[in-house]
Amino acid sequence: MNNQPLISIMMNCYNGEKYLREAIDSVYAQTYKNWEIIFWDNASTDTSAEITNTYDSKLRYFKDGKTIPLGAARNKGLEQSNGEFIAFLDVD
């Protein structure tokens, strides 16, 4: 896997529990395996955090203390990414 580039999958979430597990599972089901999920929780008040905690360390969870605009939240998440390539995946 070392010769395959790391893909950072940026997921922003604000109270996205309804479809969250399905979205995350779609990444885990991919045949390409050299990826990380950067999960930026935009101050959710639902069970999004609990859902993400059921996954392994390939999902990196970050939570903001207050809700900010999507573009700003994506930029904060991108600062945490390690990938050579970036993909965006909405939770819904």
Backbone hydrogen bonds, N-H to C=O, Kabsch-Sander energy under -0.5 kcal/mol:
donor,donor_aa,acceptor,acceptor_aa,energy
4,Q,1,M,-1.7
7,I,34,N,-1.8
8,S,6,L,-0.5
8,S,85,F,-3.0
9,I,7,I,-0.6
9,I,36,E,-3.2
10,M,8,S,-0.7
10,M,87,A,-3.5
11,M,9,I,-0.6
11,M,38,I,-2.9
12,N,10,M,-0.5
13,C,40,W,-2.4
19,Y,16,G,-0.9
20,L,16,G,-1.0
21,R,17,E,-0.5
23,A,19,Y,-2.2
24,I,20,L,-2.6
25,D,21,R,-2.8
26,S,22,E,-1.5
27,V,23,A,-0.9
27,V,24,I,-1.0
28,Y,24,I,-1.9
29,A,25,D,-1.6
30,Q,27,V,-1.6
35,W,33,K,-1.6
36,E,7,I,-2.3
37,I,58,K,-3.1
38,I,9,I,-2.9
38,I,36,E,-0.6
39,F,37,I,-0.8
39,F,60,R,-2.9
40,W,11,M,-3.3
40,W,38,I,-0.7
41,D,39,F,-0.7
41,D,62,F,-3.5
42,N,13,C,-3.6
42,N,40,W,-0.7
43,A,41,D,-1.5
51,I,47,T,-2.2
52,T,48,S,-2.3
53,N,49,A,-1.7
54,T,51,I,-1.6
55,Y,52,T,-1.7
59,L,56,D,-1.6
60,R,37,I,-3.4
60,R,58,K,-0.7
61,Y,59,L,-0.7
62,F,39,F,-2.6
64,D,41,D,-2.9
73,A,69,P,-2.4
74,R,70,L,-2.9
75,N,71,G,-2.1
76,K,72,A,-2.0
77,G,73,A,-2.2
78,L,74,R,-2.8
79,E,75,N,-1.5
80,Q,76,K,-0.5
80,Q,77,G,-1.6
81,S,78,L,-1.2
84,E,6,L,-2.2
85,F,6,L,-1.6
87,A,8,S,-2.7
89,L,10,M,-2.5
91,V,12,N,-0.7
